[in-house]
């Protein structure tokens, strides 16, 4: 009975040692990752990209979609020669 108790205590000790190492490594990783995240978040924000405005026009009181801006025409479809 004494041999089984010693074997059980050895396995229990190895399990607790492994658990302690995993928890310690997790805490160290969490602390170092938190420091890097804070350093990254403290950088200045990037300015927004400028949006193209040339050739655009605000269209009101019309259905959403493409608006034709050009000379007046009565053509309802394109014709080919």
C-alpha positions in Angstrom: 0.0 0.0 0.0 2.9 2.4 0.7 4.3 2.1 -2.9 0.9 3.0 -4.5 0.7 6.0 -2.2 4.2 7.2 -3.2 3.4 6.8 -6.9 0.1 8.7 -6.5 1.9 11.5 -4.7 4.6 11.7 -7.4 1.9 12.0 -10.1 0.0 14.6 -8.1 3.2 16.6 -7.6 4.0 16.5 -11.3 0.4 17.5 -12.2 0.6 20.5 -9.7 4.0 21.5 -11.0 2.8 21.5 -14.6 -0.4 23.4 -13.7 1.7 26.1 -11.8 4.0 26.4 -14.9 1.1 26.8 -17.3 -0.6 29.4 -15.1 2.7 31.3 -14.6 3.5 31.4 -18.3 -0.1 32.6 -19.0 0.3 35.4 -16.5 3.6 36.5 -18.0 2.2 36.4 -21.5 -0.8 38.4 -20.4 1.4 41.1 -18.8 3.8 41.4 -21.7 0.9 41.4 -24.3 -1.0 44.1 -22.3 2.1 46.3 -22.4 2.5 46.0 -26.2 -1.2 46.7 -26.7 -1.1 49.9 -24.7 2.0 51.0 -26.6 0.3 50.4 -29.9 -2.9 52.2 -28.9 -1.0 55.3 -27.8 0.2 56.1 -31.4 -1.5 58.9 -33.3 -4.6 57.9 -35.3 -4.2 57.7 -39.1 -6.0 60.6 -40.9 -9.0 59.5 -43.0 -8.5 59.0 -46.7 -9.8 61.8 -48.8 -12.9 60.9 -50.8 -13.1 61.7 -54.5 -15.3 64.7 -55.2 -14.6 65.5 -58.8 -17.5 64.6 -61.2 -19.9 63.9 -58.3 -23.2 65.8 -57.8 -25.9 65.6 -55.2 -29.1 64.4 -56.7 -32.4 65.1 -55.0 -36.0 64.3 -55.8 -35.0 61.4 -58.0 -34.7 57.7 -57.6 -31.5 56.3 -56.2 -29.1 55.2 -58.8 -27.1 56.8 -61.6 -28.0 60.3 -62.7 -27.3 61.4 -66.3 -25.6 64.8 -66.3 -25.2 66.0 -69.9 -27.0 67.6 -72.8 -30.7 67.2 -73.1 -31.6 64.1 -75.2 -34.8 62.3 -76.2 -33.0 59.0 -77.1 -34.4 56.1 -75.2 -31.7 53.7 -76.3 -28.3 53.6 -78.0 -28.2 53.0 -81.7 -25.3 51.7 -83.7 -24.5 52.6 -87.3 
